Amino acid sequence: MTKLQRYPYNSTGHDYAVGDLHGHCSLLMTGLKQRAFDPVRDRLFAVGDLVDRGPESLACLELLQQSWFHSICGNHEAMMVDALLHGRQFDLWMLNGGEWIYELNIDRVARLCDRLVTGLPYGIEVDTAQGLVGLIHAEVPGDDWRQVATGDTRTMLWARERLEQWRTDPVRGIDQVVCGHTPVKTPVRLGNVHYIDTGAYFTGNLTLIELRELFQVD
């Protein structure tokens, strides 16, 4: 997997970010319809954890084939790659929602995983009219966006320290950061870091936000 991928300014449409899908493709489609999402002009950036725990993991995985859909790697994608492609920690994946694989052809999903998931970046940068937005699944290493390109992948996939400590100091080297991974009741902003995983798999609440909204001051 690559560490960082950058997307240029979208001059013709709107850019959105979505929280952890966890197998809830139908919820996403409902949200996109409500936003009048245009797949020709608009782009959607996901914070990872597309699969596991919900009823439509395969459908969420297949979203990666759409030209308008872009995602970073979450810890659940990393577990899936380890289990299906490297034969490592299969039991860990099962304990964290991977049992959906038994309802499908494992070899087919493994091929799809190899083609679509192994190339996912750990971080995404999106140029907007308001500034540069970074997406990371869990946490930015060292609170410095420049470390995403070389930093510890476990921090980027699993850490929760900033949110648990309710730290409001900004992440350096970036204007706004969007994270998932740790469920929150409603979206949380700490400094320039936005947490948008509202636990869709158990609340039915999936957060979808336009990137320009991140720059609005309360």
N, CA, C and O of each residue as an XYZ file, in Angstrom:
872
protein
N       0.836     -1.198      0.000
C       0.000      0.000      0.000
C       0.870      1.247      0.000
O       1.928      1.276      0.630
N       0.425      2.269     -0.703
C       1.138      3.542     -0.714
C       0.768      4.340      0.526
O      -0.274      4.114      1.141
N       1.630      5.267      0.880
C       1.377      6.052      2.089
C       0.435      7.229      1.839
O      -0.441      7.497      2.662
N       0.598      7.932      0.724
C      -0.108      9.197      0.547
C      -0.475      9.415     -0.914
O       0.323      9.156     -1.815
N      -1.700      9.896     -1.134
C      -2.177     10.184     -2.485
C      -2.837     11.559     -2.486
O      -3.566     11.905     -1.557
N      -2.580     12.333     -3.524
C      -3.110     13.697     -3.583
C      -4.060     13.852     -4.757
O      -3.826     13.313     -5.839
N      -5.140     14.599     -4.529
C      -6.146     14.868     -5.556
C      -6.216     16.372     -5.804
O      -6.218     17.157     -4.855
N      -6.273     16.776     -7.066
C      -6.300     18.207     -7.388
C      -7.661     18.824     -7.087
O      -8.636     18.123     -6.813
N      -7.701     20.120     -7.144
C      -8.926     20.880     -6.918
C      -9.997     20.468     -7.921
O      -9.722     20.349     -9.115
N     -11.196     20.256     -7.444
C     -12.334     19.897     -8.283
C     -13.059     21.183     -8.678
O     -13.829     21.735     -7.892
N     -12.811     21.644     -9.876
C     -13.359     22.929    -10.323
C     -14.762     22.818    -10.901
O     -15.388     23.836    -11.194
N     -15.270     21.591    -11.071
C     -16.567     21.429    -11.722
C     -17.662     20.897    -10.811
O     -18.839     20.931    -11.172
N     -17.291     20.407     -9.640
C     -18.304     19.805     -8.772
C     -17.975     19.976     -7.305
O     -17.225     20.873     -6.920
N     -18.547     19.103     -6.492
C     -18.397     19.169     -5.042
C     -17.628     17.946     -4.542
O     -17.716     16.867     -5.127
N     -16.879     18.123     -3.462
C     -16.149     17.041     -2.828
C     -16.739     16.765     -1.447
O     -17.026     17.688     -0.685
N     -16.915     15.479     -1.137
C     -17.514     15.065      0.127
C     -16.610     14.060      0.836
O     -15.798     13.383      0.206
N     -16.765     13.976      2.141
C     -16.141     12.922      2.942
C     -17.244     12.138      3.642
O     -18.279     12.697      4.006
N     -17.017     10.843      3.826
C     -17.993      9.991      4.496
C     -17.296      9.181      5.578
O     -16.152      8.757      5.417
N     -18.008      8.973      6.685
C     -17.470      8.196      7.791
C     -17.414      6.709      7.485
O     -17.768      6.285      6.385
N     -16.974      5.923      8.446
C     -16.800      4.480      8.280
C     -18.109      3.834      7.819
O     -19.125      3.937      8.505
N     -18.088      3.169      6.662
C     -19.292      2.555      6.111
C     -19.635      1.235      6.795
O     -20.806      0.958      7.059
N     -18.637      0.433      7.078
C     -18.839     -0.867      7.724
C     -20.016     -1.635      7.118
O     -20.933     -2.058      7.822
N     -19.964     -1.803      5.789
C     -20.948     -2.652      5.140
C     -22.336     -2.073      5.014
O     -23.311     -2.822      4.945
N     -22.452     -0.756      4.982
C     -23.766     -0.111      4.859
C     -23.822      0.733      3.593
O     -23.859      1.962      3.647
N     -23.828      0.057      2.467
C     -23.862      0.734      1.169
C     -25.196      1.450      0.945
O     -25.223      2.553      0.398
N     -26.282      0.838      1.356
C     -27.604      1.455      1.148
C     -27.726      2.779      1.891
O     -28.304      3.733      1.371
N     -27.179      2.843      3.117
C     -27.184      4.103      3.863
C     -26.437      5.182      3.088
O     -26.876      6.329      3.015
N     -25.302      4.796      2.510
C     -24.521      5.754      1.734
C     -25.317      6.259      0.545
O     -25.361      7.464      0.300
N     -25.937      5.370     -0.188
C     -26.686      5.768     -1.379
C     -27.841      6.703     -1.023
O     -28.142      7.634     -1.770
N     -28.481      6.456      0.107
C     -29.545      7.351      0.568
C     -28.983      8.735      0.866
O     -29.576      9.747      0.493
N     -27.837      8.773      1.539
C     -27.214     10.056      1.854
C     -26.778     10.818      0.622
O     -26.927     12.038      0.555
N     -26.240     10.105     -0.352
C     -25.816     10.764     -1.591
C     -27.011     11.324     -2.360
O     -26.929     12.399     -2.954
N     -28.097     10.599     -2.343
C     -29.311     11.083     -3.002
C     -29.821     12.352     -2.340
O     -30.246     13.286     -3.019
N     -29.778     12.385     -1.017
C     -30.225     13.569     -0.279
C     -29.346     14.777     -0.591
O     -29.814     15.915     -0.557
N     -28.092     14.532     -0.889
C     -27.155     15.606     -1.219
C     -27.158     15.938     -2.711
O     -26.406     16.807     -3.150
N     -27.985     15.264     -3.484
C     -28.027     15.451     -4.938
C     -26.632     15.239     -5.545
O     -26.192     15.995     -6.411
N     -25.957     14.194     -5.066
C     -24.606     13.870     -5.520
C     -24.615     13.548     -7.008
O     -25.435     12.759     -7.477
N     -23.690     14.168     -7.753
C     -23.560     13.958     -9.187
C     -22.273     13.179     -9.446
O     -21.189     13.748     -9.323
N     -22.356     11.890     -9.800
C     -21.154     11.083     -9.975
C     -20.272     11.520    -11.139
O     -19.122     11.092    -11.234
N     -20.788     12.357    -12.015
C     -19.988     12.851    -13.139
C     -19.083     13.994    -12.685
O     -17.943     14.103    -13.136
N     -19.592     14.847    -11.789
C     -18.829     16.043    -11.383
C     -18.300     15.984     -9.952
O     -17.274     16.588     -9.639
N     -19.002     15.254     -9.084
C     -18.653     15.244     -7.668
C     -17.717     14.081     -7.331
O     -17.617     13.109     -8.080
N     -17.031     14.203     -6.185
C     -16.162     13.140     -5.700
C     -16.499     12.833     -4.242
O     -16.901     13.715     -3.484
N     -16.326     11.567     -3.867
C     -16.551     11.143     -2.491
C     -15.276     10.505     -1.951
O     -14.696      9.624     -2.585
N     -14.846     10.958     -0.773
C     -13.647     10.436     -0.128
C     -14.052      9.756      1.175
O     -14.684     10.370      2.034
N     -13.684      8.487      1.314
C     -14.041      7.699      2.491
C     -12.837      7.570      3.417
O     -11.694      7.514      2.963
N     -13.108      7.523      4.732
C     -12.038      7.462      5.724
C     -11.645      6.034      6.078
O     -10.987      5.810      7.094
N     -12.041      5.062      5.253
C     -11.674      3.674      5.488
C     -12.724      2.916      6.279
O     -13.769      3.464      6.629
N     -12.433      1.630      6.562
C     -13.387      0.711      7.189
C     -14.664      0.632      6.359
O     -15.761      0.899      6.848
N     -14.496      0.264      5.112
C     -15.629      0.070      4.214
C     -16.368     -1.216      4.568
O     -17.584     -1.307      4.402
N     -15.625     -2.209      5.056
C     -16.169     -3.555      5.221
C     -16.339     -3.914      6.700
O     -15.925     -3.186      7.603
N     -16.983     -5.099      6.900
C     -17.163     -5.743      8.212
C     -18.323     -5.139      9.006
O     -18.615     -3.946      8.920
N     -18.960     -5.999      9.770
C     -20.012     -5.664     10.738
C     -21.379     -5.377     10.118
O     -22.395     -5.683     10.741
N     -21.443     -4.809      8.931
C     -22.718     -4.519      8.293
C     -23.089     -5.551      7.250
O     -22.297     -6.451      6.972
N     -24.293     -5.446      6.655
C     -24.815     -6.490      5.769
C     -24.358     -6.392      4.314
O     -24.645     -7.292      3.525
N     -23.648     -5.314      3.938
C     -23.325     -5.111      2.516
C     -21.833     -4.835      2.309
O     -21.457     -3.908      1.593
N     -21.004     -5.642      2.936
C     -19.563     -5.421      2.834
C     -19.060     -5.556      1.407
O     -18.227     -4.763      0.967
N     -19.556     -6.553      0.676
C     -19.099     -6.729     -0.698
C     -19.479     -5.525     -1.553
O     -18.673     -5.057     -2.357
N     -20.696     -5.024     -1.388
C     -21.137     -3.855     -2.159
C     -20.270     -2.641     -1.848
O     -19.946     -1.860     -2.743
N     -19.892     -2.482     -0.571
C     -19.025     -1.365     -0.197
C     -17.639     -1.536     -0.789
O     -17.031     -0.564     -1.238
N     -17.132     -2.763     -0.796
C     -15.833     -3.039     -1.400
C     -15.854     -2.719     -2.897
O     -14.890     -2.174     -3.435
N     -16.938     -3.055     -3.550
C     -17.042     -2.825     -4.995
C     -17.169     -1.346     -5.355
O     -16.986     -0.981     -6.516
N     -17.478     -0.496     -4.385
C     -17.494      0.944     -4.646
C     -16.136      1.439     -5.135
O     -16.051      2.444     -5.842
N     -15.085      0.734     -4.757
C     -13.732      1.135     -5.169
C     -13.540      1.052     -6.676
O     -12.545      1.550     -7.203
N     -14.480      0.429     -7.370
C     -14.411      0.364     -8.827
C     -15.005      1.605     -9.495
O     -14.869      1.787    -10.704
N     -15.661      2.454     -8.706
C     -16.302      3.639     -9.259
C     -15.306      4.803     -9.338
O     -14.515      5.017     -8.419
N     -15.354      5.539    -10.429
C     -14.394      6.622    -10.642
C     -14.594      7.781     -9.670
O     -13.665      8.556     -9.444
N     -15.779      7.915     -9.094
C     -16.079      9.029     -8.190
C     -15.778      8.704     -6.729
O     -15.853      9.583     -5.871
N     -15.437      7.444     -6.443
C     -15.258      6.984     -5.067
C     -13.784      6.739     -4.770
O     -13.101      6.023     -5.503
N     -13.304      7.345     -3.683
C     -11.895      7.205     -3.301
C     -11.832      6.946     -1.800
O     -12.588      7.543     -1.033
N     -10.941      6.067     -1.382
C     -10.872      5.724      0.035
C      -9.432      5.538      0.483
O      -8.559      5.162     -0.299
N      -9.208      5.810      1.755
C      -7.965      5.420      2.382
C      -8.147      4.033      2.979
O      -9.261      3.513      3.032
N      -7.062      3.444      3.423
C      -7.109      2.134      4.067
C      -7.467      2.299      5.534
O      -6.871      3.114      6.238
N      -8.434      1.531      5.987
C      -8.759      1.480      7.406
C      -8.181      0.223      8.039
O      -7.647     -0.637      7.339
N      -8.284      0.113      9.348
C      -7.751     -1.081     10.002
C      -8.508     -2.348      9.597
O      -7.942     -3.441      9.638
N      -9.776     -2.216      9.209
C     -10.521     -3.391      8.763
C     -10.086     -3.839      7.377
O     -10.074     -5.039      7.101
N      -9.732     -2.918      6.505
C      -9.149     -3.314      5.218
C      -7.797     -3.987      5.438
O      -7.477     -4.973      4.774
N      -7.003     -3.455      6.369
C      -5.696     -4.048      6.658
C      -5.849     -5.469      7.197
O      -5.091     -6.361      6.816
N      -6.832     -5.685      8.088
C      -7.075     -7.036      8.596
C      -7.523     -7.977      7.484
O      -7.115     -9.138      7.448
N      -8.359     -7.479      6.576
C      -8.833     -8.300      5.472
C      -7.685     -8.709      4.549
O      -7.609     -9.863      4.126
N      -6.801     -7.773      4.238
C      -5.646     -8.075      3.399
C      -4.749     -9.102      4.093
O      -4.297    -10.059      3.465
N      -4.495     -8.906      5.368
C      -3.664     -9.859      6.115
C      -4.263    -11.264      6.081
O      -3.556    -12.249      5.867
N      -5.567    -11.338      6.293
C      -6.225    -12.643      6.386
C      -6.338    -13.329      5.025
O      -5.996    -14.504      4.893
N      -6.816    -12.602      4.016
C      -7.112    -13.224      2.726
C      -5.897    -13.377      1.831
O      -5.800    -14.347      1.079
N      -4.982    -12.448      1.900
C      -3.858    -12.465      0.960
C      -2.555    -12.970      1.573
O      -1.685    -13.478      0.866
N      -2.423    -12.827      2.900
C      -1.174    -13.226      3.532
C      -1.337    -14.364      4.538
O      -0.355    -14.834      5.113
N      -2.575    -14.804      4.747
C      -2.808    -15.915      5.658
C      -2.438    -15.624      7.094
O      -2.039    -16.522      7.834
N      -2.571    -14.355      7.495
C      -2.186    -13.961      8.854
C      -3.405    -13.510      9.649
O      -4.267    -12.808      9.120
N      -3.480    -13.900     10.893
C      -4.467    -13.410     11.865
C      -5.903    -13.459     11.340
O      -6.670    -12.507     11.489
N      -6.244    -14.588     10.723
C      -7.609    -14.762     10.229
C      -8.609    -14.674     11.384
O      -9.678    -14.082     11.239
N      -8.259    -15.265     12.526
C      -9.167    -15.240     13.682
C      -9.421    -13.817     14.176
O     -10.528    -13.489     14.603
N      -8.389    -12.975     14.116
C      -8.555    -11.580     14.531
C      -9.575    -10.878     13.647
O     -10.410    -10.120     14.141
N      -9.512    -11.126     12.350
C     -10.476    -10.529     11.424
C     -11.884    -11.026     11.728
O     -12.835    -10.244     11.715
N     -12.023    -12.337     12.005
C     -13.340    -12.880     12.314
C     -13.917    -12.235     13.574
O     -15.114    -11.956     13.637
N     -13.072    -12.000     14.569
C     -13.533    -11.389     15.817
C     -13.966     -9.940     15.625
O     -14.680     -9.382     16.458
N     -13.533     -9.339     14.525
C     -13.842     -7.931     14.267
C     -14.791     -7.732     13.088
O     -14.786     -6.676     12.456
N     -15.603     -8.743     12.792
C     -16.673     -8.559     11.816
C     -16.445     -9.154     10.454
O     -17.225     -8.891      9.538
N     -15.400     -9.951     10.282
C     -15.107    -10.499      8.960
C     -15.895    -11.730      8.575
O     -15.642    -12.306      7.517
N     -16.848    -12.159      9.401
C     -17.568    -13.407      9.133
C     -18.427    -13.349      7.870
O     -18.859    -14.392      7.379
N     -18.682    -12.164      7.340
C     -19.454    -12.043      6.096
C     -18.817    -12.802      4.944
O     -19.495    -13.161      3.982
N     -17.517    -13.046      5.039
C     -16.807    -13.717      3.958
C     -17.329    -15.136      3.741
O     -17.227    -15.662      2.633
N     -17.887    -15.765      4.777
C     -18.373    -17.133      4.661
C     -19.631    -17.238      3.802
O     -19.979    -18.328      3.348
N     -20.308    -16.130      3.578
C     -21.504    -16.137      2.749
C     -21.169    -15.979      1.263
O     -22.061    -16.003      0.416
N     -19.879    -15.818      0.953
C     -19.447    -15.536     -0.412
C     -18.363    -16.517     -0.833
O     -17.944    -17.371     -0.051
N     -17.918    -16.386     -2.066
C     -16.793    -17.168     -2.557
C     -15.504    -16.497     -2.083
O     -15.173    -15.397     -2.524
N     -14.785    -17.158     -1.189
C     -13.612    -16.541     -0.576
C     -12.551    -16.212     -1.619
O     -11.924    -15.155     -1.550
N     -12.344    -17.098     -2.579
C     -11.331    -16.846     -3.605
C     -11.687    -15.620     -4.442
O     -10.810    -14.836     -4.806
N     -12.967    -15.459     -4.743
C     -13.402    -14.294     -5.531
C     -13.164    -13.008     -4.762
O     -12.676    -12.028     -5.325
N     -13.505    -13.003     -3.480
C     -13.303    -11.802     -2.668
C     -11.813    -11.516     -2.511
O     -11.400    -10.357     -2.510
N     -11.006    -12.568     -2.377
C      -9.562    -12.381     -2.262
C      -8.996    -11.722     -3.514
O      -8.139    -10.844     -3.422
N      -9.469    -12.142     -4.681
C      -9.007    -11.520     -5.936
C      -9.436    -10.062     -6.002
O      -8.667     -9.199     -6.425
N     -10.666     -9.793     -5.583
C     -11.166     -8.422     -5.567
C     -10.359     -7.581     -4.583
O     -10.026     -6.430     -4.866
N     -10.053     -8.150     -3.453
C      -9.249     -7.477     -2.439
C      -7.858     -7.153     -2.988
O      -7.345     -6.051     -2.789
N      -7.260     -8.114     -3.673
C      -5.929     -7.913     -4.234
C      -5.936     -6.793     -5.269
O      -5.001     -5.996     -5.340
N      -6.992     -6.742     -6.067
C      -7.069     -5.747     -7.145
C      -7.425     -4.362     -6.650
O      -6.927     -3.369     -7.179
N      -8.290     -4.279     -5.630
C      -8.828     -2.980     -5.233
C      -8.265     -2.424     -3.923
O      -8.167     -1.207     -3.767
N      -7.898     -3.286     -2.991
C      -7.570     -2.828     -1.646
C      -6.077     -2.637     -1.434
O      -5.670     -1.717     -0.726
N      -5.258     -3.484     -2.031
C      -3.820     -3.402     -1.761
C      -3.202     -2.087     -2.233
O      -2.114     -1.724     -1.785
N      -3.869     -1.380     -3.116
C      -3.350     -0.098     -3.589
C      -3.875      1.106     -2.838
O      -3.536      2.239     -3.178
N      -4.703      0.885     -1.814
C      -5.262      2.018     -1.078
C      -4.173      2.745     -0.295
O      -3.319      2.102      0.316
N      -4.194      4.075     -0.307
C      -3.221      4.834      0.480
C      -3.623      4.895      1.947
O      -4.777      4.639      2.291
N      -2.676      5.234      2.804
C      -2.970      5.454      4.214
C      -3.467      6.876      4.458
O      -4.169      7.133      5.437
N      -3.109      7.788      3.579
C      -3.552      9.165      3.695
C      -3.921      9.733      2.336
O      -3.345      9.352      1.316
N      -4.874     10.639      2.327
C      -5.287     11.339      1.102
C      -5.235     12.830      1.364
O      -5.627     13.294      2.435
N      -4.753     13.575      0.390
C      -4.788     15.035      0.406
C      -5.711     15.501     -0.711
O      -5.640     14.998     -1.832
N      -6.572     16.460     -0.405
C      -7.492     17.016     -1.404
C      -7.347     18.528     -1.412
O      -7.540     19.181     -0.386
N      -7.010     19.080     -2.556
C      -6.965     20.532     -2.702
C      -8.388     21.056     -2.825
O      -9.176     20.533     -3.613
N      -8.720     22.081     -2.056
C     -10.021     22.733     -2.157
C      -9.808     24.235     -2.295
O      -8.697     24.732     -2.112
N     -10.867     24.947     -2.616
C     -10.772     26.399     -2.741
C     -10.436     27.054     -1.411
O      -9.889     28.156     -1.377
N     -10.765     26.373     -0.308
C     -10.542     26.942      1.027
C      -9.184     26.556      1.620
O      -8.684     27.242      2.512
N      -8.590     25.477      1.140
C      -7.322     25.010      1.689
C      -7.146     23.520      1.458
O      -7.938     22.891      0.757
N      -6.104     22.960      2.053
C      -5.773     21.548      1.857
C      -6.414     20.698      2.954
O      -6.256     20.973      4.143
N      -7.141     19.660      2.531
C      -7.796     18.730      3.453
C      -7.071     17.397      3.404
O      -6.794     16.874      2.325
N      -6.766     16.849      4.570
C      -6.166     15.529      4.664
C      -7.129     14.540      5.290
O      -7.859     14.880      6.221
N      -7.133     13.314      4.780
C      -7.945     12.248      5.355
C      -7.027     11.138      5.844
O      -6.131     10.699      5.123
N      -7.250     10.693      7.055
C      -6.488      9.612      7.673
C      -7.490      8.770      8.449
O      -8.470      9.312      8.960
N      -7.277      7.473      8.552
C      -8.293      6.653      9.213
C      -8.375      6.932     10.709
O      -9.457      7.193     11.236
N      -7.229      6.878     11.395
C      -7.267      6.978     12.860
C      -6.601      8.238     13.395
O      -7.260      9.056     14.036
N      -5.307      8.407     13.143
C      -4.589      9.518     13.765
C      -3.334      9.857     12.956
O      -2.708      8.973     12.371
N      -2.976     11.129     12.929
C      -1.791     11.590     12.210
C      -0.553     11.380     13.083
O      -0.526     11.862     14.215
N       0.466     10.681     12.597
C       1.670     10.452     13.405
C       2.338     11.759     13.820
O       2.586     12.635     12.992
N       2.623     11.874     15.111
C       3.339     13.037     15.604
C       2.610     14.352     15.451
O       3.221     15.414     15.571
N       1.298     14.302     15.184
C       0.515     15.521     14.973
C       1.114     16.414     13.893
O       0.986     17.638     13.941
N       1.769     15.787     12.918
C       2.393     16.524     11.812
C       2.057     15.794     10.523
O       2.522     14.679     10.286
N       1.240     16.440      9.687
C       0.775     15.787      8.465
C       1.934     15.326      7.584
O       1.794     14.347      6.850
N       3.052     16.000      7.641
C       4.205     15.630      6.818
C       4.744     14.248      7.173
O       5.482     13.653      6.388
N       4.384     13.734      8.342
C       4.836     12.410      8.743
C       3.989     11.277      8.159
O       4.339     10.104      8.292
N       2.879     11.631      7.513
C       2.039     10.584      6.921
C       2.812      9.814      5.854
O       2.634      8.605      5.710
N       3.656     10.498      5.119
C       4.399      9.855      4.040
C       5.430      8.858      4.538
O       5.827      7.954      3.802
N       5.867      9.014      5.788
C       6.931      8.142      6.304
C       6.625      7.555      7.673
O       7.402      6.747      8.182
N       5.516      7.943      8.275
C       5.241      7.611      9.667
C       4.745      6.201      9.913
O       4.608      5.398      8.991
N       4.480      5.923     11.171
C       4.063      4.609     11.634
C       2.645      4.282     11.160
O       1.700      5.008     11.467
N       2.506      3.194     10.418
C       1.194      2.842      9.870
C       0.225      2.398     10.972
O      -0.984      2.587     10.832
N       0.721      1.822     12.044
C      -0.169      1.405     13.126
C      -0.877      2.613     13.733
O      -2.064      2.546     14.051
N      -0.151      3.712     13.892
C      -0.771      4.944     14.388
C      -1.872      5.397     13.446
O      -2.952      5.787     13.889
N      -1.603      5.347     12.153
C      -2.575      5.816     11.167
C      -3.811      4.928     11.092
O      -4.883      5.387     10.697
N      -3.668      3.656     11.469
C      -4.776      2.707     11.375
C      -5.508      2.464     12.696
O      -6.696      2.145     12.689
N      -4.811      2.611     13.837
C      -5.374      2.133     15.088
C      -5.434      3.159     16.221
O      -6.212      2.957     17.153
N      -4.672      4.228     16.196
C      -4.534      5.109     17.366
C      -5.834      5.866     17.690
O      -6.653      6.133     16.811
N      -5.994      6.199     18.971
C      -7.166      6.963     19.431
C      -6.771      8.047     20.443
O      -7.642      8.670     21.050
N      -5.495      8.269     20.623
C      -5.006      9.107     21.724
C      -5.567     10.521     21.701
O      -6.022     11.019     22.730
N      -5.542     11.177     20.542
C      -5.977     12.578     20.471
C      -7.431     12.725     20.907
O      -7.760     13.613     21.694
N      -8.292     11.863     20.401
C      -9.711     11.953     20.751
C      -9.946     11.561     22.205
O     -10.737     12.208     22.891
N      -9.282     10.526     22.685
C      -9.458     10.097     24.068
C      -9.006     11.172     25.051
O      -9.575     11.312     26.134
N      -7.978     11.929     24.668
C      -7.472     12.992     25.533
C      -8.126     14.341     25.249
O      -7.831     15.331     25.919
N      -9.006     14.380     24.266
C      -9.762     15.590     23.888
C      -8.808     16.760     23.632
O      -9.013     17.867     24.132
N      -7.777     16.496     22.856
C      -6.763     17.503     22.570
C      -7.186     18.394     21.419
O      -7.637     17.908     20.382
N      -7.043     19.687     21.599
C      -7.479     20.658     20.593
C      -6.313     21.343     19.875
O      -6.536     22.223     19.043
N      -5.080     20.954     20.184
C      -3.950     21.532     19.456
C      -4.011     21.066     18.002
O      -4.379     19.920     17.745
N      -3.661     21.923     17.050
C      -3.832     21.566     15.641
C      -2.775     20.595     15.143
O      -1.658     20.551     15.658
N      -3.146     19.819     14.135
C      -2.180     19.035     13.380
C      -1.460     19.991     12.438
O      -2.090     20.767     11.720
N      -0.147     19.925     12.450
C       0.665     20.841     11.638
C       0.765     20.350     10.195
O       0.614     19.161      9.914
N       1.027     21.303      9.281
C       1.309     20.950      7.897
C       0.092     20.679      7.036
O       0.224     20.163      5.926
N      -1.096     21.017      7.529
C      -2.342     20.757      6.800
C      -3.387     21.733      7.333
O      -3.293     22.182      8.475
N      -4.386     22.064      6.506
C      -5.419     22.992      6.975
C      -6.492     22.289      7.803
O      -6.825     22.730      8.903
N      -7.030     21.190      7.266
C      -8.060     20.436      7.982
C      -7.776     18.946      7.820
O      -7.263     18.512      6.789
N      -8.114     18.166      8.849
C      -7.940     16.715      8.828
C      -9.278     16.052      9.120
O     -10.025     16.500      9.990
N      -9.578     14.980      8.388
C     -10.800     14.204      8.609
C     -10.407     12.783      9.005
O      -9.598     12.146      8.330
N     -10.986     12.288     10.106
C     -10.681     10.954     10.623
C     -11.961     10.145     10.811
O     -13.060     10.690     10.903
N     -11.779      8.826     10.865
C     -12.847      7.914     11.238
C     -12.418      7.118     12.453
O     -11.906      7.671     13.426
N     -12.634      5.803     12.386
C     -12.095      4.805     13.325
C     -12.797      4.755     14.678
O     -13.276      3.692     15.072
N     -12.871      5.866     15.397
C     -13.467      5.869     16.732
C     -14.888      6.435     16.668
O     -15.061      7.614     16.361
N     -15.908      5.617     16.952
C     -17.286      6.114     16.855
C     -17.565      7.243     17.845
O     -17.166      7.191     19.009
N     -18.257      8.257     17.349
C     -18.714      9.377     18.167
C     -20.212      9.556     17.922
O     -20.718      9.209     16.855
N     -20.911     10.094     18.908
C     -22.360     10.240     18.787
C     -22.722     11.194     17.669
O     -23.619     10.917     16.872
N     -22.026     12.315     17.609
C     -22.171     13.287     16.524
C     -20.762     13.701     16.126
O     -19.836     13.533     16.919
N     -20.565     14.241     14.916
C     -19.226     14.638     14.501
C     -18.561     15.565     15.512
O     -19.197     16.460     16.067
N     -17.288     15.338     15.737
C     -16.509     16.091     16.722
C     -15.386     16.832     16.015
O     -14.723     16.282     15.136
N     -15.176     18.089     16.407
C     -14.055     18.869     15.911
C     -13.134     19.219     17.076
O     -13.562     19.829     18.056
N     -11.864     18.826     16.959
C     -10.840     19.157     17.948
C      -9.712     19.869     17.231
O      -8.920     19.239     16.530
N      -9.635     21.176     17.403
C      -8.668     21.956     16.632
C      -9.043     21.920     15.158
O     -10.141     22.324     14.774
N      -8.121     21.435     14.342
C      -8.422     21.306     12.911
C      -8.672     19.855     12.511
O      -8.562     19.508     11.334
N      -9.008     19.006     13.481
C      -9.253     17.587     13.232
C     -10.734     17.276     13.431
O     -11.318     17.619     14.458
N     -11.327     16.627     12.443
C     -12.755     16.326     12.444
C     -12.961     14.812     12.491
O     -12.434     14.089     11.645
N     -13.713     14.336     13.461
C     -14.018     12.916     13.606
C     -15.445     12.677     13.116
O     -16.396     13.243     13.654
N     -15.587     11.835     12.090
C     -16.897     11.709     11.445
C     -17.439     10.277     11.422
O     -18.401      9.997     10.707
N     -16.838      9.373     12.189
C     -17.401      8.028     12.295
C     -18.495      8.048     13.352
O     -18.210      8.023     14.549
N     -19.745      8.093     12.908
C     -20.870      8.128     13.844
C     -21.513      6.744     14.003
O     -22.709      6.625     14.269
N     -20.689      5.703     13.834
C     -21.124      4.347     14.164
C     -22.274      3.826     13.346
O     -23.237      3.291     13.895
N     -22.190      3.975     12.022
C     -23.303      3.583     11.162
C     -23.750      2.146     11.373
O     -24.936      1.845     11.244
N     -22.819      1.255     11.694
C     -23.180     -0.170     11.795
C     -24.058     -0.481     13.000
O     -24.722     -1.517     13.018
N     -24.078      0.397     14.016
C     -24.974      0.128     15.147
C     -25.939      1.270     15.436
O     -26.883      1.089     16.205
N     -25.727      2.445     14.839
C     -26.647      3.566     15.053
C     -27.534      3.837     13.843
O     -28.598      4.444     13.966
N     -27.088      3.380     12.668
C     -27.799      3.731     11.440
C     -27.544      5.148     11.002
O     -28.169      5.629     10.056
N     -26.630      5.829     11.677
C     -26.315      7.227     11.381
C     -24.977      7.300     10.658
O     -23.927      7.069     11.258
N     -25.016      7.617      9.387
C     -23.807      7.731      8.577
C     -23.565      9.202      8.262
O     -24.434      9.872      7.705
N     -22.386      9.704      8.617
C     -22.083     11.114      8.399
C     -21.470     11.335      7.024
O     -20.504     10.678      6.635
N     -22.057     12.273      6.309
C     -21.591     12.687      4.985
C     -21.444     14.201      5.032
O     -22.401     14.910      5.344
N     -20.251     14.698      4.723
C     -20.000     16.126      4.862
C     -19.267     16.653      3.638
O     -18.365     15.996      3.119
N     -19.652     17.839      3.176
C     -18.939     18.468      2.075
C     -17.648     19.073      2.622
O     -17.651     19.669      3.699
N     -16.556     18.926      1.896
C     -15.262     19.340      2.416
C     -15.210     20.832      2.738
O     -14.516     21.230      3.673
N     -15.916     21.652      1.997
C     -15.884     23.081      2.279
C     -16.528     23.407      3.620
O     -16.237     24.448      4.207
N     -17.410     22.519      4.116
C     -18.045     22.725      5.418
C     -17.020     22.633      6.558
O     -17.255     23.165      7.643
N     -15.904     21.973      6.320
C     -14.891     21.819      7.362
C     -14.276     23.150      7.754
O     -13.749     23.293      8.858
N     -14.339     24.115      6.866
C     -13.705     25.407      7.102
C     -14.655     26.417      7.750
O     -14.250     27.538      8.058
N     -15.901     26.031      7.954
C     -16.862     26.939      8.574
C     -16.560     27.097     10.053
O     -16.269     26.117     10.739
N     -16.628     28.315     10.543
C     -16.382     28.608     11.939
C     -17.706     28.679     12.671
O     -18.618     29.394     12.257
N     -17.810     27.924     13.773
C     -19.066     27.928     14.552
C     -19.333     29.282     15.177
O     -20.341     29.458     15.862
